[in-house]
Amino acid sequence: MPEPVSQKILLPRTCSEHWTVPVMTKITMAQGAGGERMQEFIREFVLNELDHDFGEIPLGALDDAAIVDGIVFTTDTYTVKPLFFPGGDIGRLAVAGTVNDLSVMGATPVALSCAMVIQEGFSTDELHTIMRSLNSTARSAGVRIVTGDTKVVEKAAIDGLFINTSGIGRRSPHLDHNIAEIRKSRAFKWEWPNDSGVSDKDVIIASGPIGNHGVALLSFREGYGFDTVVKSDAAPLNHMIAEALKVGGVTSMKDPTRGGLANLLNEWSEKSSVGISVREEAIPMDEAVIAACEMLGIDPFEIGNEGKVIMAVVPEKAEEVLKAVRSVPEGARASIIGEATAGVRGVLMETHTGGKRVMEPPVGDPVPRIC
Amino acid sequence: MPEPVSQKILLPRTCSEHWTVPVMTKITMAQGAGGERMQEFIREFVLNELDHDFGEIPLGALDDAAIVDGIVFTTDTYTVKPLFFPGGDIGRLAVAGTVNDLSVMGATPVALSCAMVIQEGFSTDELHTIMRSLNSTARSAGVRIVTGDTKVVEKAAIDGLFINTSGIGRRSPHLDHNIAEIRKSRAFKWEWPNDSGVSDKDVIIASGPIGNHGVALLSFREGYGFDTVVKSDAAPLNHMIAEALKVGGVTSMKDPTRGGLANLLNEWSEKSSVGISVREEAIPMDEAVIAACEMLGIDPFEIGNEGKVIMAVVPEKAEEVLKAVRSVPEGARASIIGEATAGVRGVLMETHTGGKRVMEPPVGDPVPRIC
């Protein structure tokens, strides 16, 4: 339970303003969940405590990767539970996630690190399987693990295995062309696609069905049974993204991981100062994912994905970029889901029934420990 | 307990050859401890499973950092227990350790990542303190944290907090001069100082007293009382190393972390194909560290340090490099401790009593969870 103390408010108050406000002095699960609580966490502990203005895309941009001295640099620790799940395992996830964070910045991934913390007593067979998965996923992305670290800790200190992968990348050879194509139709002050790059009339493309990773994990973990048809989508997307950049006109890209599509679109709206409207019927989704979310009372747009990218593209190039994304197997079901609009803010979704609802940024995470 | 199964031997046998050999199918603490068991672990799970020949200094070199496409890249996860200890905390350790791994490769650190896994319920006050420590240590090293990640996991899944820092660096501006100075006196085929760079007659320098970090941690954790006088040495050493490179003639550098001085010297012996002889009385040590190790029955040369560097230097430049190291506060007690000899292997120590003993590579770790 929170202990009431007199310090800055970190977390939402449920009491009225007439009462002394109890302040959280302990970290909560929601603070690592990719929603609004996490944004507050980042302001309080990261932006407030760390120097954050160093580099071309600095820490303070809170983008998928930083860019410093021409190097694109990103990190993620994977604490997924269980370690093996329908469609993948922690090794595949750890490589795909970091490759994708580099790729959505417009980088070609160069190399990854792999740092593992392992529970004493962990199965050597399972570890071999995970190492092979790390390697084969890296190979399929054309990238290599070049440095690493292993810590073994006592059983009580960790649940199984965590993997951190950090990644370095270089500016994609297709990025100059991509940006030149944007500048044919409008001003674009950035040298990289980034969260602030979305402008009026940009078309929003989703590279494939939404919600699969989170539903597969939750269903498998809890035994709901949807995992027989819903698999994790974890996959490296650098080749797909390269195809899109070759066409050109991509103003921003982002992978809808923690916090899902809802968090991603709201981040774009805030950082790019645009409104975003999407049509629910245009968002690709599997029937089983829809059924699972309805049964479990989960918003599919707040669930994390690990093999999808959302792109904002100048309207002149949208159809051509869509075609390029669809030319790659992982993008076969890509679709135009909406567009950006200047002069407004927030995310508005036209529902199946023709109504409109605000797609709020998630507060916490409907499905924890999926990445 | 190990389960006997029929597969490749991973771990040492204590039974006679007349018996069926029980094979470990579970990861043990010793495999993460920086000694011989860890070397076996790396061969079995890293070299055996991952492509490891990519880059200028590839994964397969098992050096302190990889060098790929002109970028020096390293990673470490810190699982130290407790998080706050005499002389430092996990934040200081996480920055110093990664800065040092870059620096001993001859790199100037450019930027760090910081990925935290935090236990639900962790104290926000402690987290603020750790973030400040990360930032102030990074500032003192002239480097910045530019990208990060936070995961919060349930209480049962982790013991407090783990931090992964990865780091990127660029070739030090002093490295060309350093290598030119080596080449004045002998052939040197490398463009970077690395574990294979030590040659006949190279002088071995220790930058300061050995064993403090491990003894401080163990004593504080177990309540032995030595921590009132012995503090952790955790510190970034990039400025000290730059001073040494300015002088030139440094053929290899390494920080004696897990496995301590004994592991470091044996790694040099093996990778550089030289013998190394050291004089016990020349190795700087604090009286309280000696007393603690005697009382606890621990070999001080097998304990991890977090603010020391061991350098191999061509004899012509040894005194001058020693002076440069001593000019920096962290190197005030630096000393020449021995030398390398061609045609032999292993590490030989002349003891206080004038005898000689082989300094074996440690098997496991006398003090776990210190980094």
Boltz contact constraints between the chains, C-beta under 6 A:
constraints:
  - contact:
      token1: [A, 25]
      token2: [B, 124]
      max_distance: 6.0
  - contact:
      token1: [A, 26]
      token2: [B, 121]
      max_distance: 6.0
  - contact:
      token1: [A, 27]
      token2: [B, 118]
      max_distance: 6.0
  - contact:
      token1: [A, 27]
      token2: [B, 122]
      max_distance: 6.0
  - contact:
      token1: [A, 27]
      token2: [B, 152]
      max_distance: 6.0
  - contact:
      token1: [A, 29]
      token2: [B, 120]
      max_distance: 6.0
  - contact:
      token1: [A, 29]
      token2: [B, 152]
      max_distance: 6.0
  - contact:
      token1: [A, 31]
      token2: [B, 152]
      max_distance: 6.0
  - contact:
      token1: [A, 32]
      token2: [B, 150]
      max_distance: 6.0
  - contact:
      token1: [A, 32]
      token2: [B, 151]
      max_distance: 6.0
  - contact:
      token1: [A, 32]
      token2: [B, 152]
      max_distance: 6.0
  - contact:
      token1: [A, 45]
      token2: [B, 127]
      max_distance: 6.0
  - contact:
      token1: [A, 45]
      token2: [B, 131]
      max_distance: 6.0
  - contact:
      token1: [A, 49]
      token2: [B, 131]
      max_distance: 6.0
  - contact:
      token1: [A, 49]
      token2: [B, 132]
      max_distance: 6.0
  - contact:
      token1: [A, 49]
      token2: [B, 135]
      max_distance: 6.0
  - contact:
      token1: [A, 50]
      token2: [B, 135]
      max_distance: 6.0
  - contact:
      token1: [A, 50]
      token2: [B, 145]
      max_distance: 6.0
  - contact:
      token1: [A, 51]
      token2: [B, 144]
      max_distance: 6.0
  - contact:
      token1: [A, 54]
      token2: [B, 144]
      max_distance: 6.0
  - contact:
      token1: [A, 54]
      token2: [B, 146]
      max_distance: 6.0
  - contact:
      token1: [A, 55]
      token2: [B, 146]
      max_distance: 6.0
  - contact:
      token1: [A, 59]
      token2: [B, 146]
      max_distance: 6.0
  - contact:
      token1: [A, 66]
      token2: [B, 146]
      max_distance: 6.0
  - contact:
      token1: [A, 66]
      token2: [B, 147]
      max_distance: 6.0
  - contact:
      token1: [A, 68]
      token2: [B, 111]
      max_distance: 6.0
  - contact:
      token1: [A, 68]
      token2: [B, 146]
      max_distance: 6.0
  - contact:
      token1: [A, 69]
      token2: [B, 110]
      max_distance: 6.0
  - contact:
      token1: [A, 71]
      token2: [B, 71]
      max_distance: 6.0
  - contact:
      token1: [A, 71]
      token2: [B, 168]
      max_distance: 6.0
  - contact:
      token1: [A, 73]
      token2: [B, 147]
      max_distance: 6.0
  - contact:
      token1: [A, 73]
      token2: [B, 168]
      max_distance: 6.0
  - contact:
      token1: [A, 74]
      token2: [B, 147]
      max_distance: 6.0
  - contact:
      token1: [A, 75]
      token2: [B, 113]
      max_distance: 6.0
  - contact:
      token1: [A, 75]
      token2: [B, 115]
      max_distance: 6.0
  - contact:
      token1: [A, 75]
      token2: [B, 147]
      max_distance: 6.0
  - contact:
      token1: [A, 75]
      token2: [B, 149]
      max_distance: 6.0
  - contact:
      token1: [A, 75]
      token2: [B, 166]
      max_distance: 6.0
  - contact:
      token1: [A, 76]
      token2: [B, 149]
      max_distance: 6.0
  - contact:
      token1: [A, 77]
      token2: [B, 115]
      max_distance: 6.0
  - contact:
      token1: [A, 77]
      token2: [B, 117]
      max_distance: 6.0
  - contact:
      token1: [A, 77]
      token2: [B, 149]
      max_distance: 6.0
  - contact:
      token1: [A, 77]
      token2: [B, 151]
      max_distance: 6.0
  - contact:
      token1: [A, 77]
      token2: [B, 164]
      max_distance: 6.0
  - contact:
      token1: [A, 79]
      token2: [B, 117]
      max_distance: 6.0
  - contact:
      token1: [A, 79]
      token2: [B, 151]
      max_distance: 6.0
  - contact:
      token1: [A, 79]
      token2: [B, 153]
      max_distance: 6.0
  - contact:
      token1: [A, 110]
      token2: [B, 68]
      max_distance: 6.0
  - contact:
      token1: [A, 110]
      token2: [B, 69]
      max_distance: 6.0
  - contact:
      token1: [A, 111]
      token2: [B, 68]
      max_distance: 6.0
  - contact:
      token1: [A, 113]
      token2: [B, 75]
      max_distance: 6.0
  - contact:
      token1: [A, 113]
      token2: [B, 166]
      max_distance: 6.0
  - contact:
      token1: [A, 115]
      token2: [B, 75]
      max_distance: 6.0
  - contact:
      token1: [A, 115]
      token2: [B, 77]
      max_distance: 6.0
  - contact:
      token1: [A, 115]
      token2: [B, 164]
      max_distance: 6.0
  - contact:
      token1: [A, 117]
      token2: [B, 77]
      max_distance: 6.0
  - contact:
      token1: [A, 117]
      token2: [B, 79]
      max_distance: 6.0
  - contact:
      token1: [A, 117]
      token2: [B, 162]
      max_distance: 6.0
  - contact:
      token1: [A, 118]
      token2: [B, 27]
      max_distance: 6.0
  - contact:
      token1: [A, 120]
      token2: [B, 29]
      max_distance: 6.0
  - contact:
      token1: [A, 121]
      token2: [B, 26]
      max_distance: 6.0
  - contact:
      token1: [A, 122]
      token2: [B, 27]
      max_distance: 6.0
  - contact:
      token1: [A, 124]
      token2: [B, 25]
      max_distance: 6.0
  - contact:
      token1: [A, 127]
      token2: [B, 45]
      max_distance: 6.0
  - contact:
      token1: [A, 131]
      token2: [B, 45]
      max_distance: 6.0
  - contact:
      token1: [A, 131]
      token2: [B, 49]
      max_distance: 6.0
  - contact:
      token1: [A, 132]
      token2: [B, 49]
      max_distance: 6.0
  - contact:
      token1: [A, 135]
      token2: [B, 49]
      max_distance: 6.0
  - contact:
      token1: [A, 135]
      token2: [B, 50]
      max_distance: 6.0
  - contact:
      token1: [A, 144]
      token2: [B, 51]
      max_distance: 6.0
  - contact:
      token1: [A, 144]
      token2: [B, 54]
      max_distance: 6.0
  - contact:
      token1: [A, 145]
      token2: [B, 50]
      max_distance: 6.0
  - contact:
      token1: [A, 146]
      token2: [B, 54]
      max_distance: 6.0
  - contact:
      token1: [A, 146]
      token2: [B, 55]
      max_distance: 6.0
  - contact:
      token1: [A, 146]
      token2: [B, 59]
      max_distance: 6.0
  - contact:
      token1: [A, 146]
      token2: [B, 66]
      max_distance: 6.0
  - contact:
      token1: [A, 146]
      token2: [B, 68]
      max_distance: 6.0
  - contact:
      token1: [A, 147]
      token2: [B, 66]
      max_distance: 6.0
  - contact:
      token1: [A, 147]
      token2: [B, 73]
      max_distance: 6.0
  - contact:
      token1: [A, 147]
      token2: [B, 74]
      max_distance: 6.0
  - contact:
      token1: [A, 147]
      token2: [B, 75]
      max_distance: 6.0
  - contact:
      token1: [A, 149]
      token2: [B, 75]
      max_distance: 6.0
  - contact:
      token1: [A, 149]
      token2: [B, 76]
      max_distance: 6.0
  - contact:
      token1: [A, 149]
      token2: [B, 77]
      max_distance: 6.0
  - contact:
      token1: [A, 150]
      token2: [B, 32]
      max_distance: 6.0
  - contact:
      token1: [A, 151]
      token2: [B, 32]
      max_distance: 6.0
  - contact:
      token1: [A, 151]
      token2: [B, 77]
      max_distance: 6.0
  - contact:
      token1: [A, 151]
      token2: [B, 79]
      max_distance: 6.0
  - contact:
      token1: [A, 152]
      token2: [B, 27]
      max_distance: 6.0
  - contact:
      token1: [A, 152]
      token2: [B, 29]
      max_distance: 6.0
  - contact:
      token1: [A, 152]
      token2: [B, 31]
      max_distance: 6.0
  - contact:
      token1: [A, 152]
      token2: [B, 32]
      max_distance: 6.0
  - contact:
      token1: [A, 153]
      token2: [B, 79]
      max_distance: 6.0
  - contact:
      token1: [A, 157]
      token2: [B, 159]
      max_distance: 6.0
  - contact:
      token1: [A, 158]
      token2: [B, 158]
      max_distance: 6.0
  - contact:
      token1: [A, 159]
      token2: [B, 157]
      max_distance: 6.0
  - contact:
      token1: [A, 162]
      token2: [B, 117]
      max_distance: 6.0
  - contact:
      token1: [A, 164]
      token2: [B, 77]
      max_distance: 6.0
  - contact:
      token1: [A, 164]
      token2: [B, 115]
      max_distance: 6.0
  - contact:
      token1: [A, 164]
      token2: [B, 164]
      max_distance: 6.0
  - contact:
      token1: [A, 166]
      token2: [B, 75]
      max_distance: 6.0
  - contact:
      token1: [A, 166]
      token2: [B, 113]
      max_distance: 6.0
  - contact:
      token1: [A, 166]
      token2: [B, 166]
      max_distance: 6.0
  - contact:
      token1: [A, 168]
      token2: [B, 71]
      max_distance: 6.0
  - contact:
      token1: [A, 168]
      token2: [B, 73]
      max_distance: 6.0
